[in-house]
Amino acid sequence: MQAERILLIQTAYLGDTILVTALIRAVRKIFPDAVLDILVIPQTADVLRNNPHLNQILLFDKRNNKLRAFLKTLKQIKDNRYDLVITPHSSFTTGLLIRLSKIPVRVGFKRNPIRFFLNRQIPMPDHGHTVEKNLALLKAFTEQSFSVQTELFPSEREKTKARKLLEPLSEKRPFIAVAPGSVWRTKRWLSEYYVELSESLKDRFSLIFIGSRDERDLCAEIIEKASADGALNLAGALTLPESAAVIELCDLMICNDSGALHLANAVQTDVFAFFGPTVREFGFYPFRPNDHVFEIDLYCRPCGKHGAEKCPEGHFRCMKEIKPQDVLKKVKEKFGIS
């Protein structure tokens, strides 16, 4: 089909927004001359700044006065007169938004509740990575295959800042980024395990701690208890693109099932990730060749799509049984250390 103005919609979490970047690039390839915009929430918009495939980033501030934000966004979409909307996001709100906007062609997954608002429904693949599932939406237009590599585009200013931040660290040591936080507590590998691992790594590697402002104290506590005086605590000190620029300079990211994982994948830094309450079958695992997921096969996994505040079974074995010595062994293997 011909389309002059296209809208993509992904108003979910940070990871979901990063994972849609492969779809953005593929849509641009199919429709090289179209105006291509995307609708996201303000909290994730920064990761799409400087994306050369996009014309405009629209914001749906649904966490603050959702009705007012809905009406404002609806008007903006109507005013932009899109020919086509493609949405991997499947919520009722998204469905209502695209239906009321009267976009002629509405493509999304054949799943509830979004399917009632679409006129081109694509079966959602049962298996595979979320990036692959997102790209399946393009079967509405082509049978062509596309790269699953996600991507971010930190500016030169952000890259320069990252280099200056890491400049005091020893260039003779490999850089390891560590992101011990997560919004969901049961997604966090034990802080005492991060301490033990950091203590084992501090003499051979430069450690850079990454996270949100809320995770700064957690990172500081791990650094202090591990006596890792040379470690750099950047939690809460960087924007998302700046974090991506720092992670891009690192040789490895060690993290939980969180946004840090997807930032690292997008800048092609290897990832070692801890999966406890969640599983790879959900489709949000690190996907590059040298990535590794630490997980324990248990009767109670998975216990939820996003984890929880505490273990439903009360034992938290999914994280407790991933031992620091096993992680250290894998790190040594990666860097060829005996």
C-alpha positions in Angstrom: 0.0 0.0 0.0 0.9 3.7 -0.3 1.1 5.7 2.9 2.2 9.3 3.2 1.8 9.7 6.9 2.4 6.8 9.4 2.0 6.7 13.2 3.6 4.0 15.4 2.3 3.6 19.0 4.2 2.1 22.0 3.1 3.7 25.3 4.4 0.9 27.6 7.6 0.7 29.6 11.2 1.6 28.7 12.1 -1.9 27.5 9.1 -2.0 25.2 10.1 1.3 23.7 13.7 0.3 23.1 12.5 -3.0 21.5 10.3 -1.1 19.0 13.3 0.5 17.4 13.9 -2.4 15.1 10.3 -1.9 13.9 10.8 1.8 13.4 13.8 1.1 11.1 11.9 -1.6 9.2 8.9 0.6 8.6 11.2 3.3 7.3 12.7 0.8 4.9 9.3 -0.2 3.6 8.0 3.4 3.4 11.2 5.5 2.7 9.4 8.7 1.7 6.6 8.7 4.3 6.3 10.9 7.3 6.9 8.5 10.2 5.9 9.6 13.8 5.7 7.7 17.0 3.5 8.0 20.1 5.2 7.2 23.5 4.9 8.3 27.1 7.1 11.1 28.4 9.1 8.7 30.6 10.5 6.8 27.6 10.7 9.5 24.9 14.4 10.2 25.5 15.6 6.9 24.2 14.1 7.8 20.8 15.8 11.2 20.5 18.0 11.6 17.5 16.5 8.5 15.8 17.1 9.3 12.1 14.1 7.2 11.0 11.6 9.3 12.8 10.1 12.7 11.9 8.4 13.5 15.2 7.9 12.0 18.7 4.4 12.6 20.1 3.8 12.3 23.9 0.8 10.7 25.7 1.1 11.7 29.3 -1.3 9.1 30.5 0.0 9.0 34.1 -1.2 12.5 34.8 -4.9 13.2 34.3 -5.4 10.4 31.8 -8.7 11.8 30.3 -7.2 15.2 29.6 -4.1 13.6 28.1 -6.3 11.3 26.0 -8.3 14.2 24.5 -5.2 16.2 23.8 -3.4 13.3 22.1 -6.6 12.4 20.1 -6.7 16.0 18.7 -3.1 16.0 17.8 -3.4 12.6 16.0 -6.5 13.9 14.1 -4.8 17.1 13.1 -1.8 15.2 11.7 -4.1 13.2 9.4 -2.3 9.8 9.3 -3.0 7.3 6.6 -1.7 4.3 8.6 -1.2 3.4 12.2 0.9 0.4 13.4 0.6 -0.6 17.1 2.4 -3.4 18.9 0.7 -2.0 22.0 -2.6 -3.8 22.6 -4.4 -1.9 25.3 -8.0 -0.7 25.2 -6.9 2.9 25.5 -4.7 2.6 22.5 -7.5 0.9 20.5 -10.0 3.6 21.4 -7.5 6.3 20.5 -6.8 5.0 17.0 -10.5 4.2 16.3 -11.7 7.7 17.3 -8.9 9.3 15.4 -10.3 7.8 12.2 -7.0 6.7 10.8 -8.0 4.7 7.6 -5.7 1.7 8.0 -5.1 0.4 11.6 -2.7 -2.5 12.0 -2.1 -4.5 15.2 -2.2 -7.9 16.7 -5.2 -10.1 16.7 -5.5 -10.1 20.5 -7.9 -8.6 23.0 -8.8 -5.9 23.5 -7.0 -4.1 20.6 -8.5 -6.4 17.8 -11.9 -4.8 18.1 -10.4 -1.5 16.9 -8.3 -2.7 14.0 -9.1 -3.3 10.4 -5.9 -5.3 9.7 -5.3 -7.9 12.3 -2.0 -9.9 12.4 -1.8 -13.1 14.4 0.7 -12.7 17.2 3.5 -15.3 17.1 3.3 -17.7 20.0 7.1 -17.9 20.4 10.2 -15.8 19.9 11.6 -12.5 21.0 9.4 -9.4 21.4 11.4 -7.7 18.6 10.5 -10.6 16.2 6.9 -10.4 17.3 6.8 -6.7 16.6 8.3 -7.2 13.2 5.5 -9.7 12.4 3.1 -6.8 12.1 4.8 -5.9 8.8 3.4 -9.0 7.3 0.4 -6.7 6.5 2.7 -5.2 3.8 5.6 -7.6 3.0 7.1 -11.0 3.5 10.6 -9.4 3.7 12.8 -10.3 6.7 14.3 -7.5 8.9 17.2 -7.3 11.4 16.2 -7.7 15.0 19.0 -5.5 16.3 17.6 -2.6 18.4 19.3 0.7 18.3 19.8 4.0 20.1 21.4 7.2 19.0 23.2 9.2 21.8 24.3 12.6 20.5 28.0 13.6 20.2 27.6 15.7 23.4 26.3 12.7 25.3 29.1 10.5 24.0 31.7 13.1 25.0 30.2 13.3 28.5 30.4 9.5 28.8 34.1 9.4 27.8 34.9 12.1 30.3 33.1 10.3 33.1 35.0 7.1 32.4 38.3 8.9 31.8 39.6 8.6 35.5 39.2 4.8 35.4 42.0 2.6 34.3 42.0 2.0 30.6 44.0 -1.2 31.1 41.1 -2.8 32.8 37.9 -4.0 31.1 34.8 -1.9 32.0 31.8 -3.7 33.5 28.5 -1.8 34.0 26.5 -3.0 36.9 22.7 -2.3 37.3 21.4 -3.9 40.5 18.0 -2.2 40.5 14.5 -2.9 39.3 11.1 -1.4 39.9 10.0 -4.9 41.0 11.7 -6.2 44.1 11.6 -9.9 43.1 13.4 -9.1 39.8 16.4 -8.0 41.8 19.3 -10.4 42.4 20.2 -10.2 46.1 22.1 -7.0 47.0 24.5 -9.1 49.2 25.3 -11.2 46.0 26.1 -8.0 44.1 28.4 -7.1 47.0 30.2 -10.4 46.9 30.5 -10.3 43.1 31.7 -6.7 43.1 34.3 -7.6 45.7 35.6 -10.4 43.5 35.7 -8.1 40.4 37.0 -4.9 41.8 40.8 -5.7 41.4 40.6 -6.7 37.8 37.8 -4.6 36.3 36.6 -1.1 36.4 33.0 -1.1 37.8 30.4 1.5 36.7 27.1 1.4 38.5 24.0 2.4 36.5 20.5 3.1 37.6 17.8 5.6 38.4 17.8 8.2 41.2 15.8 5.8 43.4 18.6 3.2 43.0 21.5 5.5 43.8 21.6 4.5 47.5 21.4 0.8 46.6 24.4 1.2 44.3 26.3 3.2 47.0 25.6 0.6 49.6 27.0 -2.2 47.3 30.1 -0.2 46.5 30.7 0.5 50.2 30.2 -3.0 51.4 32.4 -4.4 48.6 35.1 -1.9 49.5 35.1 -1.1 45.8 36.5 2.4 46.3 37.4 2.8 42.6 33.9 2.0 41.4 31.9 4.8 39.7 28.3 5.4 40.9 26.3 7.1 38.1 22.9 6.0 39.3 20.5 9.0 39.1 23.2 11.2 37.5 22.5 10.5 33.8 19.7 10.8 31.3 18.7 7.7 29.4 20.8 8.6 26.3 23.7 9.4 28.5 23.4 6.0 30.3 23.3 4.4 26.8 26.5 6.3 25.9 28.3 5.1 29.0 27.1 1.5 28.6 28.3 1.5 25.0 31.8 2.1 26.3 31.6 -0.9 28.6 32.7 -4.4 27.8 29.9 -6.1 29.8 26.6 -5.3 31.5 25.6 -7.2 34.6 21.9 -6.6 35.5 18.5 -7.9 36.3 15.6 -8.3 33.9 15.2 -4.5 33.6 15.5 -1.6 31.2 19.3 -1.7 31.6 19.3 -5.0 29.7 17.6 -3.4 26.7 19.8 -0.3 26.8 22.9 -2.6 26.6 21.5 -4.7 23.8 20.6 -1.6 21.8 24.2 -0.3 22.0 25.6 -3.8 21.4 27.3 -4.3 24.8 27.2 -7.9 26.0 24.7 -8.7 28.8 24.7 -11.1 31.7 21.2 -11.0 33.2 19.4 -12.5 36.2 16.0 -13.9 35.5 14.0 -14.9 38.6 10.2 -14.5 38.6 10.3 -13.9 34.8 11.4 -16.3 32.0 12.8 -16.0 28.5 9.6 -17.3 27.0 8.0 -13.9 27.8 10.2 -12.5 25.0 12.2 -9.9 26.8 15.6 -11.7 27.1 19.0 -10.4 25.9 19.3 -11.7 22.3 22.9 -11.1 21.1 25.3 -14.0 20.6 27.5 -13.4 23.7 24.7 -12.6 26.1 23.8 -15.0 28.9 20.8 -15.4 31.2 21.3 -16.8 34.7 18.2 -18.7 35.9 17.1 -21.7 38.0 14.6 -24.2 36.8 11.9 -24.2 39.4 8.3 -25.4 39.7 7.1 -21.9 40.5 8.6 -20.0 37.6 7.3 -17.9 36.2 5.3 -16.3 38.9 4.3 -13.1 37.0 5.0 -11.1 33.9 6.5 -8.2 35.9 7.6 -9.8 39.2 6.2 -8.7 42.6 7.1 -7.0 45.8 7.8 -10.3 47.5 8.1 -14.0 46.6 4.6 -15.6 46.5 6.1 -18.9 47.7 8.1 -17.2 50.5 11.5 -18.8 49.6 12.8 -16.6 46.7 14.9 -19.6 45.5 14.8 -18.3 41.9 17.3 -15.6 42.9 18.9 -17.1 46.0 20.2 -20.2 44.1 22.0 -18.1 41.4 25.3 -17.9 43.3 28.0 -15.2 42.9 30.7 -17.7 42.3 28.8 -19.0 39.2 28.5 -15.5 37.8 32.2 -14.9 38.5 33.1 -18.1 36.7 31.2 -16.9 33.6 32.8 -13.5 33.7 36.3 -15.0 33.9 35.4 -17.3 30.9 34.3 -14.3 28.9 37.5 -12.4 29.5 39.8 -15.4 29.4 40.9 -15.1 33.0 42.0 -18.3 34.9 
